[in-house]
Amino acid sequence: MLRVLHSLFHQRLPGRAIERYLRLLPVSIRLSINKYRRWQDSQAVLLGQLLLLEGLQEAGGRPVRLDKLRRDDYGRPYLDGAIDFNISHSAGGAVCVLTAQGRVGIDLERFKPTDLPDFQAWFTRKEWTAVTAANEPLREFYRLWTAKESVLKADGRGLSLSPLDVALNGETATLDGRRWFIREIKMGDDYLCHVAANIPCSEIILSEKVF
């Protein structure tokens, strides 16, 4: 089972609310959030951490903190224990996936004007043909991109890999001979989101959180 929590926003949270939420997080995370120049970016990152807290509490049935959050050799965050998680944020939104049964990744992108030819090198010839031949090329681009990125984030090796390394095949993908299951998560007309896991994505609990 995968648990997916998401939150979208259109305006800045009140200052008191931000201060209250920040106090729930370790100092290191607070400092990283405050480094962002745009409030939209810092708020999206903040919400991603809050979604992680909510997800961990729902999974364990008790309040939790992120003081024991660590990073592996590739910079992927993790917590000691059985639960794996991944966070993604884009303009105006954040999403978090958690599971106690495998390894997961998630990618969220909001549609924005994009010079598509700049990204052709990140796709196979077949995939690029699908993009250019689609009725909505931009939507098809983001559909494929988020699917590939979700697999890369689940794998966790970061910049040592690229979207071109991920071979898509319907609801599965292959990376270095390893099979991943992928599934699109509906987030509204302005967004595309995919989740990837090394277990079938047949059971997903999706919940929206308002902060």
MARVOLUM-466815 format. One line per 10 residues: their letters; for each residue x, y, z of N, C-alpha, C. Coordinates in nm, 4 decimals. Example, Ala and Ser with C-alpha at 12.3 -4.5 7.8 and 13.67 -1.06 7.14 Angstrom:
BEGIN
AS = 1.3190:-0.5690:0.7800:1.2300:-0.4500:0.7800:1.3200:-0.3300:0.7800 | 1.2850:-0.2250:0.7080:1.3670:-0.1060:0.7140:1.2900:0.0030:0.7870
END
This chain:
BEGIN
MLRVLHSLFH = 0.0836:-0.1201:0.0000:0.0000:0.0000:0.0000:0.0875:0.1257:0.0000 | 0.0483:0.2223:-0.0804:0.1157:0.3515:-0.0843:0.0219:0.4574:-0.0271 | 0.0793:0.5461:0.0503:0.0030:0.6576:0.1058:0.0546:0.7857:0.0411 | -0.0323:0.8597:-0.0285:0.0074:0.9826:-0.0972:-0.0702:1.0999:-0.0386 | 0.0018:1.1984:0.0121:-0.0581:1.3190:0.0672:-0.0168:1.4376:-0.0186 | -0.1102:1.5285:-0.0434:-0.0764:1.6449:-0.1256:-0.1425:1.7701:-0.0713 | -0.0850:1.8841:-0.1058:-0.1387:2.0130:-0.0646:-0.1072:2.1160:-0.1712 | -0.2088:2.1861:-0.2162:-0.1927:2.2933:-0.3146:-0.2252:2.4268:-0.2497 | -0.1614:2.5334:-0.2939:-0.1886:2.6647:-0.2358:-0.1843:2.7724:-0.3428 | -0.2588:2.8793:-0.3162:-0.2651:2.9920:-0.4095:-0.2204:3.1224:-0.3443
QRLPGRAIER = -0.1992:3.1195:-0.2139:-0.1566:3.2404:-0.1454:-0.0634:3.2066:-0.0302 | 0.0004:3.3094:0.0219:0.0988:3.2906:0.1277:0.0290:3.2636:0.2609 | 0.0840:3.1691:0.3367:0.0307:3.1427:0.4689:0.0592:3.2607:0.5607 | -0.0288:3.2866:0.6588:-0.0009:3.3941:0.7559:0.1306:3.3690:0.8297 | 0.1984:3.4772:0.8656:0.3273:3.4655:0.9320:0.3234:3.3818:1.0585 | 0.2180:3.3961:1.1373:0.2079:3.3195:1.2614:0.1960:3.1700:1.2330 | 0.1235:3.1371:1.1288:0.1088:2.9958:1.0933:0.2431:2.9377:1.0493 | 0.3170:3.0135:0.9690:0.4484:2.9666:0.9235:0.5402:2.9434:1.0425 | 0.5417:3.0373:1.1367:0.6267:3.0224:1.2549:0.5871:2.8990:1.3355 | 0.4566:2.8757:1.3474:0.4094:2.7596:1.4227:0.4513:2.6299:1.3557
YLRLLPVSIR = 0.4393:2.6254:1.2229:0.4766:2.5044:1.1500:0.6272:2.4815:1.1536 | 0.7038:2.5889:1.1423:0.8492:2.5748:1.1437:0.8981:2.5167:1.2756 | 0.8295:2.5480:1.3839:0.8708:2.4961:1.5139:0.8548:2.3447:1.5241 | 0.7805:2.2865:1.4316:0.7640:2.1413:1.4304:0.8836:2.0708:1.3673 | 0.9726:2.1489:1.3048:1.0817:2.0915:1.2261:1.2168:2.1136:1.2930 | 1.3125:2.0261:1.2653:1.4483:2.0454:1.3179:1.5095:2.1756:1.2644 | 1.6063:2.2276:1.3378:1.6695:2.3541:1.3008:1.7306:2.3466:1.1612 | 1.7921:2.2351:1.1265:1.8572:2.2232:0.9957:1.7572:2.2391:0.8818 | 1.6381:2.1836:0.8992:1.5356:2.1957:0.7948:1.4808:2.3372:0.7911 | 1.4621:2.3984:0.9063:1.4146:2.5369:0.9092:1.5109:2.6282:0.8346
LSINKYRRWQ = 1.6406:2.6100:0.8589:1.7404:2.6946:0.7930:1.7381:2.6759:0.6418 | 1.7225:2.5520:0.5968:1.7185:2.5275:0.4524:1.5950:2.5901:0.3892 | 1.4829:2.5870:0.4603:1.3595:2.6477:0.4094:1.3749:2.7993:0.3981 | 1.4377:2.8595:0.4972:1.4520:3.0057:0.4988:1.5522:3.0579:0.3969 | 1.6277:2.9696:0.3328:1.7251:3.0124:0.2320:1.6591:3.0495:0.0991 | 1.5381:3.0030:0.0766:1.4724:3.0320:-0.0509:1.4342:3.1793:-0.0582 | 1.4567:3.2393:-0.1719:1.4257:3.3813:-0.1897:1.2774:3.4043:-0.2137 | 1.2146:3.3155:-0.2893:1.0727:3.3321:-0.3206:0.9880:3.2618:-0.2147 | 0.8861:3.3302:-0.1652:0.8021:3.2692:-0.0630:0.7308:3.1457:-0.1167 | 0.7001:3.1459:-0.2475:0.6327:3.0299:-0.3064:0.7177:2.9035:-0.2934
DSQAVLLGQL = 0.8483:2.9186:-0.3128:0.9386:2.8038:-0.3037:0.9542:2.7564:-0.1586 | 0.9781:2.8510:-0.0675:0.9963:2.8126:0.0725:0.8684:2.7515:0.1291 | 0.7535:2.8030:0.0876:0.6276:2.7478:0.1380:0.6029:2.6073:0.0838 | 0.6369:2.5844:-0.0423:0.6200:2.4510:-0.0998:0.7074:2.3490:-0.0272 | 0.8323:2.3877:0.0030:0.9212:2.2973:0.0758:0.8688:2.2730:0.2173 | 0.8216:2.3784:0.2819:0.7633:2.3640:0.4153:0.6465:2.2671:0.4128 | 0.5574:2.2824:0.3166:0.4417:2.1936:0.3089:0.4834:2.0495:0.2836 | 0.5881:2.0309:0.2052:0.6372:1.8953:0.1825:0.6778:1.8280:0.3123 | 0.7465:1.9027:0.4003:0.7865:1.8483:0.5298:0.6658:1.8222:0.6195 | 0.5671:1.9103:0.6144:0.4457:1.8907:0.6940:0.3684:1.7683:0.6461
LLLEGLQEAG = 0.3662:1.7469:0.5148:0.3006:1.6276:0.4620:0.3717:1.5014:0.5096 | 0.5038:1.5064:0.5144:0.5791:1.3918:0.5651:0.5427:1.3642:0.7110 | 0.5362:1.4686:0.7920:0.4966:1.4516:0.9319:0.3574:1.3902:0.9428 | 0.2640:1.4420:0.8641:0.1266:1.3892:0.8660:0.1244:1.2433:0.8239 | 0.1987:1.2115:0.7188:0.2001:1.0748:0.6685:0.2590:0.9770:0.7680 | 0.3668:1.0169:0.8334:0.4296:0.9309:0.9337:0.3367:0.9106:1.0534 | 0.2658:1.0161:1.0909:0.1726:1.0032:1.2029:0.0571:0.9103:1.1673 | 0.0049:0.9240:1.0459:-0.1038:0.8367:1.0026:-0.0575:0.6913:0.9963 | 0.0651:0.6712:0.9517:0.1162:0.5351:0.9389:0.1428:0.4713:1.0748 | 0.1898:0.5544:1.1703:0.2257:0.4994:1.3005:0.1243:0.5217:1.4098
GRPVRLDKLR = 0.0269:0.6093:1.3837:-0.0769:0.6339:1.4822:-0.0343:0.7202:1.5998 | 0.0768:0.7908:1.5868:0.1232:0.8761:1.6966:0.2034:0.9927:1.6397 | 0.2092:1.1047:1.7119:0.2866:1.2199:1.6655:0.4339:1.1841:1.6493 | 0.4989:1.2435:1.5491:0.6400:1.2167:1.5232:0.7130:1.3481:1.4994 | 0.8459:1.3409:1.5044:0.9313:1.4526:1.4705:1.0340:1.4051:1.3686 | 1.1017:1.4995:1.3054:1.1981:1.4655:1.2007:1.3422:1.4854:1.2461 | 1.3642:1.4822:1.3767:1.4996:1.5032:1.4285:1.5977:1.3956:1.3819 | 1.5464:1.2760:1.3514:1.6347:1.1665:1.3120:1.6428:1.1494:1.1605 | 1.5979:1.2512:1.0876:1.6070:1.2466:0.9420:1.7534:1.2467:0.8998 | 1.7897:1.1553:0.8116:1.9282:1.1422:0.7653:1.9306:1.1380:0.6125
RDDYGRPYLD = 2.0513:1.1407:0.5555:2.0682:1.1318:0.4106:2.1710:1.0246:0.3781 | 2.1443:0.9513:0.2692:2.2389:0.8479:0.2293:2.3529:0.9099:0.1478 | 2.4372:0.8263:0.0904:2.5544:0.8754:0.0180:2.5178:0.9567:-0.1057 | 2.3964:0.9407:-0.1567:2.3521:1.0164:-0.2743:2.2668:1.1367:-0.2362 | 2.2499:1.1616:-0.1057:2.1734:1.2761:-0.0609:2.0256:1.2501:-0.0445 | 1.9822:1.1254:-0.0618:1.8401:1.0935:-0.0479:1.8042:1.0851:0.1004 | 1.7020:1.1619:0.1437:1.6651:1.1585:0.2856:1.5959:1.0282:0.3233 | 1.6173:0.9855:0.4476:1.5522:0.8650:0.4971:1.5471:0.8691:0.6491 | 1.4618:0.7834:0.7043:1.4507:0.7640:0.8477:1.4765:0.6176:0.8777 | 1.5487:0.5911:0.9837:1.5699:0.4523:1.0226:1.4356:0.3875:1.0529
GAIDFNISHS = 1.4151:0.2683:1.0003:1.2884:0.2012:1.0210:1.2336:0.1461:0.8909 | 1.1106:0.1003:0.8954:1.0539:0.0291:0.7817:0.9927:0.1199:0.6765 | 0.9630:0.2448:0.7092:0.8887:0.3315:0.6174:0.9831:0.4056:0.5233 | 0.9572:0.3939:0.3936:1.0297:0.4709:0.2940:0.9381:0.5837:0.2473 | 0.9965:0.6960:0.2082:0.9165:0.8115:0.1667:0.9902:0.8897:0.0608 | 0.9154:0.9766:-0.0062:0.9744:1.0677:-0.1029:0.8834:1.1887:-0.1146 | 0.9432:1.3053:-0.1378:0.8700:1.4316:-0.1442:0.9005:1.5014:-0.2758 | 0.8007:1.5696:-0.3299:0.8214:1.6531:-0.4480:0.7392:1.7792:-0.4325 | 0.7882:1.8889:-0.4894:0.7104:2.0126:-0.4879:0.7326:2.0867:-0.6181 | 0.6298:2.1583:-0.6575:0.6340:2.2411:-0.7770:0.5609:2.3695:-0.7433
AGGAVCVLTA = 0.5529:2.4613:-0.8366:0.4914:2.5903:-0.8088:0.3501:2.5730:-0.7539 | 0.3312:2.6140:-0.6291:0.1982:2.6106:-0.5699:0.1546:2.4772:-0.5143 | 0.2455:2.3829:-0.4967:0.2017:2.2542:-0.4449:0.3144:2.1663:-0.3964 | 0.2779:2.0689:-0.3138:0.3724:1.9706:-0.2627:0.3007:1.8374:-0.2494 | 0.3788:1.7290:-0.2577:0.3221:1.5948:-0.2488:0.4242:1.5042:-0.1805 | 0.3736:1.4066:-0.1052:0.4602:1.3136:-0.0332:0.4019:1.1735:-0.0448 | 0.4871:1.0746:-0.0701:0.4437:0.9355:-0.0761:0.5200:0.8563:0.0296 | 0.4506:0.7626:0.0952:0.5121:0.6792:0.1976:0.4649:0.5355:0.1804 | 0.5511:0.4419:0.2175:0.5130:0.3012:0.2176:0.5990:0.2262:0.3184 | 0.5426:0.1219:0.3739:0.6163:0.0340:0.4652:0.6505:-0.0980:0.3978
QGRVGIDLER = 0.6291:-0.1042:0.2651:0.6441:-0.2318:0.1954:0.7491:-0.2304:0.0855 | 0.8132:-0.1198:0.0605:0.9094:-0.1170:-0.0491:0.9799:0.0164:-0.0553 | 1.0152:0.0565:-0.1760:1.0872:0.1815:-0.2000:1.0070:0.2638:-0.2998 | 0.9973:0.3951:-0.2755:0.9079:0.4783:-0.3555:0.9752:0.6078:-0.4003 | 0.9186:0.6649:-0.5069:0.9586:0.7966:-0.5543:0.8372:0.8663:-0.6110 | 0.8391:0.9980:-0.6102:0.7251:1.0731:-0.6622:0.7755:1.2022:-0.7263 | 0.7085:1.2458:-0.8328:0.7460:1.3711:-0.8973:0.6207:1.4479:-0.9353 | 0.6199:1.5758:-0.9005:0.5083:1.6660:-0.9278:0.5596:1.7826:-1.0113 | 0.4880:1.8135:-1.1183:0.5242:1.9279:-1.2018:0.3990:2.0061:-1.2378 | 0.4081:2.1374:-1.2279:0.2990:2.2235:-1.2724:0.3290:2.2702:-1.4143
FKPTDLPDFQ = 0.2266:2.2697:-1.4972:0.2466:2.3134:-1.6352:0.2984:2.4562:-1.6395 | 0.3984:2.4776:-1.7224:0.4480:2.6119:-1.7477:0.5020:2.6146:-1.8892 | 0.5069:2.7313:-1.9525:0.5622:2.7383:-2.0875:0.7025:2.6795:-2.0910 | 0.7242:2.5867:-2.1837:0.8509:2.5152:-2.1899:0.8970:2.5044:-2.3339 | 1.0227:2.5328:-2.3569:1.0808:2.5182:-2.4902:1.1143:2.3700:-2.5084 | 1.0194:2.2941:-2.5573:1.0307:2.1490:-2.5598:1.1563:2.0970:-2.6311 | 1.1975:2.1529:-2.7452:1.3176:2.0990:-2.8119:1.4417:2.0952:-2.7233 | 1.4471:2.1807:-2.6201:1.5623:2.1805:-2.5299:1.5744:2.0493:-2.4528 | 1.4639:1.9730:-2.4452:1.4618:1.8506:-2.3650:1.4608:1.7234:-2.4499 | 1.4732:1.7379:-2.5799:1.4641:1.6212:-2.6678:1.5690:1.5149:-2.6336
AWFTRKEWTA = 1.6863:1.5578:-2.5933:1.7946:1.4634:-2.5659:1.7661:1.3732:-2.4465 | 1.6681:1.4078:-2.3642:1.6365:1.3290:-2.2452:1.5333:1.2197:-2.2739 | 1.4924:1.2051:-2.4002:1.3898:1.1079:-2.4362:1.4378:1.0182:-2.5493 | 1.3822:0.8982:-2.5548:1.4109:0.8111:-2.6679:1.3374:0.8644:-2.7906 | 1.3731:0.8121:-2.9064:1.3071:0.8563:-3.0302:1.1574:0.8278:-3.0249 | 1.1215:0.7092:-2.9726:0.9801:0.6725:-2.9621:0.9052:0.7670:-2.8689 | 0.9660:0.7997:-2.7558:0.9014:0.8893:-2.6601:0.8860:1.0293:-2.7181 | 0.9890:1.0758:-2.7885:0.9820:1.2105:-2.8436:0.8779:1.2182:-2.9546 | 0.8636:1.1115:-3.0284:0.7579:1.1076:-3.1301:0.6210:1.1177:-3.0634 | 0.6044:1.0501:-2.9488:0.4778:1.0576:-2.8759:0.4500:1.1995:-2.8292
VTAANEPLRE = 0.5543:1.2707:-2.7881:0.5375:1.4092:-2.7439:0.4949:1.4977:-2.8593 | 0.5683:1.4913:-2.9688:0.5422:1.5823:-3.0808:0.4119:1.5493:-3.1542 | 0.3685:1.4238:-3.1494:0.2471:1.3841:-3.2196:0.1208:1.3987:-3.1343 | 0.1369:1.4271:-3.0062:0.0228:1.4352:-2.9152:-0.0627:1.5578:-2.9455 | -0.1924:1.5481:-2.9135:-0.2814:1.6630:-2.9275:-0.2383:1.7766:-2.8354 | -0.1855:1.7397:-2.7189:-0.1325:1.8379:-2.6238:0.0129:1.8012:-2.5931 | 0.1051:1.8450:-2.6765:0.2456:1.8063:-2.6586:0.3010:1.8394:-2.5200 | 0.2632:1.9541:-2.4645:0.3158:1.9933:-2.3342:0.2704:1.8962:-2.2255 | 0.1442:1.8559:-2.2313:0.0928:1.7604:-2.1326:0.1616:1.6255:-2.1473 | 0.1834:1.5802:-2.2695:0.2501:1.4522:-2.2913:0.3955:1.4593:-2.2434
FYRLWTAKES = 0.4594:1.5741:-2.2671:0.5960:1.5930:-2.2187:0.6018:1.5773:-2.0669 | 0.5135:1.6473:-1.9961:0.5140:1.6394:-1.8500:0.4706:1.5024:-1.8000 | 0.3856:1.4351:-1.8740:0.3444:1.2999:-1.8337:0.4649:1.2064:-1.8346 | 0.5403:1.2099:-1.9442:0.6581:1.1244:-1.9536:0.7677:1.1683:-1.8564 | 0.7851:1.2985:-1.8443:0.8910:1.3491:-1.7574:0.8673:1.3098:-1.6117 | 0.7446:1.3294:-1.5608:0.7178:1.2957:-1.4212:0.7259:1.1453:-1.3978 | 0.6872:1.0660:-1.4959:0.6994:0.9207:-1.4816:0.8458:0.8807:-1.4665 | 0.9315:0.9359:-1.5529:1.0741:0.9041:-1.5475:1.1367:0.9552:-1.4173 | 1.1039:1.0766:-1.3798:1.1626:1.1343:-1.2593:1.1204:1.0586:-1.1339 | 0.9980:1.0102:-1.1304:0.9537:0.9346:-1.0128:1.0367:0.8074:-0.9961
VLKADGRGLS = 1.0733:0.7445:-1.1073:1.1575:0.6246:-1.1013:1.2979:0.6612:-1.0534 | 1.3534:0.7686:-1.1070:1.4872:0.8115:-1.0655:1.4908:0.8454:-0.9168 | 1.3844:0.9074:-0.8667:1.3807:0.9432:-0.7255:1.3622:0.8203:-0.6377 | 1.2901:0.7216:-0.6865:1.2766:0.5974:-0.6112:1.4100:0.5240:-0.6061 | 1.4812:0.5206:-0.7193:1.6124:0.4573:-0.7243:1.7101:0.5276:-0.6306 | 1.7084:0.6610:-0.6351:1.7824:0.7380:-0.5362:1.9255:0.7719:-0.5679 | 1.9746:0.7403:-0.6870:2.1149:0.7681:-0.7161:2.1408:0.9084:-0.7705 | 2.0399:0.9898:-0.7718:2.0560:1.1309:-0.7997:2.1110:1.1636:-0.9366 | 2.2044:1.2588:-0.9407:2.2551:1.3126:-1.0664:2.3439:1.2161:-1.1429 | 2.3723:1.0997:-1.0847:2.4510:1.0005:-1.1578:2.3687:0.9336:-1.2671
LSPLDVALNG = 2.2373:0.9561:-1.2665:2.1471:0.9004:-1.3676:2.0708:1.0134:-1.4345 | 2.0045:0.9823:-1.5472:1.9250:1.0817:-1.6171:1.7933:1.0193:-1.6628 | 1.6939:1.1032:-1.6991:1.5664:1.0482:-1.7477:1.5836:0.9517:-1.8641 | 1.6899:0.9678:-1.9421:1.7101:0.8796:-2.0566:1.7405:0.7363:-2.0124 | 1.7852:0.7188:-1.8882:1.8170:0.5853:-1.8371:1.6924:0.5045:-1.8041 | 1.5777:0.5700:-1.7957:1.4531:0.5032:-1.7574:1.3762:0.4626:-1.8828 | 1.3489:0.3337:-1.8960:1.2712:0.2826:-2.0092:1.1275:0.2590:-1.9638 | 1.0350:0.3373:-2.0191:0.8935:0.3257:-1.9829:0.8249:0.2182:-2.0658 | 0.7324:0.1479:-2.0005:0.6550:0.0449:-2.0697:0.5173:0.0357:-2.0047 | 0.4303:0.1286:-2.0447:0.2966:0.1302:-1.9865:0.3010:0.1679:-1.8395
ETATLDGRRW = 0.2564:0.0767:-1.7530:0.2524:0.1032:-1.6092:0.3750:0.0496:-1.5366 | 0.4786:0.0169:-1.6112:0.6047:-0.0252:-1.5508:0.7192:0.0499:-1.6184 | 0.8348:0.0437:-1.5546:0.9553:0.1051:-1.6104:1.0745:0.0202:-1.5689 | 1.1812:0.0314:-1.6460:1.3026:-0.0438:-1.6168:1.4206:0.0516:-1.6042 | 1.5013:0.0291:-1.5022:1.6211:0.1082:-1.4808:1.7326:0.0137:-1.4366 | 1.8359:0.0027:-1.5183:1.9472:-0.0891:-1.4895:1.8984:-0.2310:-1.4620 | 1.8015:-0.2743:-1.5407:1.7500:-0.4093:-1.5270:1.6529:-0.4301:-1.4130 | 1.6243:-0.3267:-1.3378:1.5325:-0.3376:-1.2249:1.3954:-0.2849:-1.2658 | 1.2924:-0.3573:-1.2291:1.1560:-0.3216:-1.2668:1.0907:-0.2334:-1.1608 | 1.0262:-0.1270:-1.2095:0.9517:-0.0361:-1.1227:0.8080:-0.0263:-1.1716
FIREIKMGDD = 0.7165:-0.0120:-1.0790:0.5758:0.0090:-1.1120:0.5461:0.1581:-1.1004 | 0.4757:0.2118:-1.1987:0.4453:0.3548:-1.1994:0.2960:0.3771:-1.2129 | 0.2525:0.4898:-1.1592:0.1100:0.5229:-1.1669:0.0925:0.6732:-1.1594 | 0.0028:0.7235:-1.2421:-0.0251:0.8668:-1.2403:-0.1178:0.9004:-1.1236 | -0.0883:1.0122:-1.0575:-0.1703:1.0612:-0.9478:-0.2413:1.1878:-0.9957 | -0.3729:1.1892:-0.9917:-0.4498:1.3044:-1.0382:-0.4407:1.4183:-0.9373 | -0.3937:1.5334:-0.9868:-0.3738:1.6491:-0.8998:-0.4386:1.7758:-0.9555 | -0.5289:1.7636:-1.0481:-0.5903:1.8808:-1.1077:-0.5349:1.9089:-1.2454 | -0.6026:1.9972:-1.3181:-0.5677:2.0230:-1.4575:-0.4319:2.0895:-1.4753 | -0.3824:2.1582:-1.3740:-0.2572:2.2337:-1.3876:-0.1335:2.1522:-1.3540
YLCHVAANIP = -0.1512:2.0287:-1.3080:-0.0388:1.9499:-1.2613:-0.0364:1.8118:-1.3248 | 0.0839:1.7547:-1.3302:0.0993:1.6127:-1.3589:0.1884:1.5538:-1.2513 | 0.1542:1.4334:-1.2082:0.2256:1.3706:-1.0984:0.2290:1.2199:-1.1204 | 0.3431:1.1592:-1.0964:0.3576:1.0141:-1.1029:0.4266:0.9633:-0.9780 | 0.3895:0.8431:-0.9387:0.4561:0.7741:-0.8296:0.5176:0.6470:-0.8852 | 0.6332:0.6080:-0.8323:0.7002:0.4849:-0.8727:0.7345:0.4048:-0.7478 | 0.7272:0.2726:-0.7597:0.7587:0.1866:-0.6461:0.8086:0.0531:-0.6969 | 0.8838:-0.0174:-0.6120:0.9280:-0.1514:-0.6503:0.8275:-0.2583:-0.6104 | 0.7079:-0.2136:-0.5741:0.5925:-0.3007:-0.5510:0.4777:-0.2485:-0.6365 | 0.3793:-0.3324:-0.6727:0.2666:-0.2844:-0.7529:0.1946:-0.1680:-0.6852
CSEIILSEKV = 0.1564:-0.0690:-0.7659:0.0870:0.0496:-0.7138:-0.0637:0.0308:-0.7203 | -0.1108:-0.0864:-0.6852:-0.2528:-0.1176:-0.6988:-0.3370:-0.0551:-0.5895 | -0.2787:-0.0336:-0.4708:-0.3536:0.0245:-0.3597:-0.2867:0.1536:-0.3155 | -0.3552:0.2663:-0.3428:-0.3023:0.3976:-0.3060:-0.4080:0.4718:-0.2257 | -0.3680:0.5192:-0.1089:-0.4544:0.6056:-0.0279:-0.4129:0.7487:-0.0565 | -0.5032:0.8251:-0.1167:-0.4742:0.9625:-0.1573:-0.5518:1.0586:-0.0671 | -0.4813:1.1531:-0.0081:-0.5502:1.2482:0.0787:-0.4934:1.3892:0.0598 | -0.5823:1.4858:0.0556:-0.5430:1.6248:0.0423:-0.5394:1.6893:0.1807 | -0.4355:1.7657:0.2080:-0.4187:1.8330:0.3358:-0.4223:1.9839:0.3148 | -0.4927:2.0513:0.4027:-0.5023:2.1978:0.3975:-0.4350:2.2555:0.5212
F = -0.3395:2.3424:0.4999:-0.2662:2.4016:0.6129:-0.2987:2.5498:0.6271
END
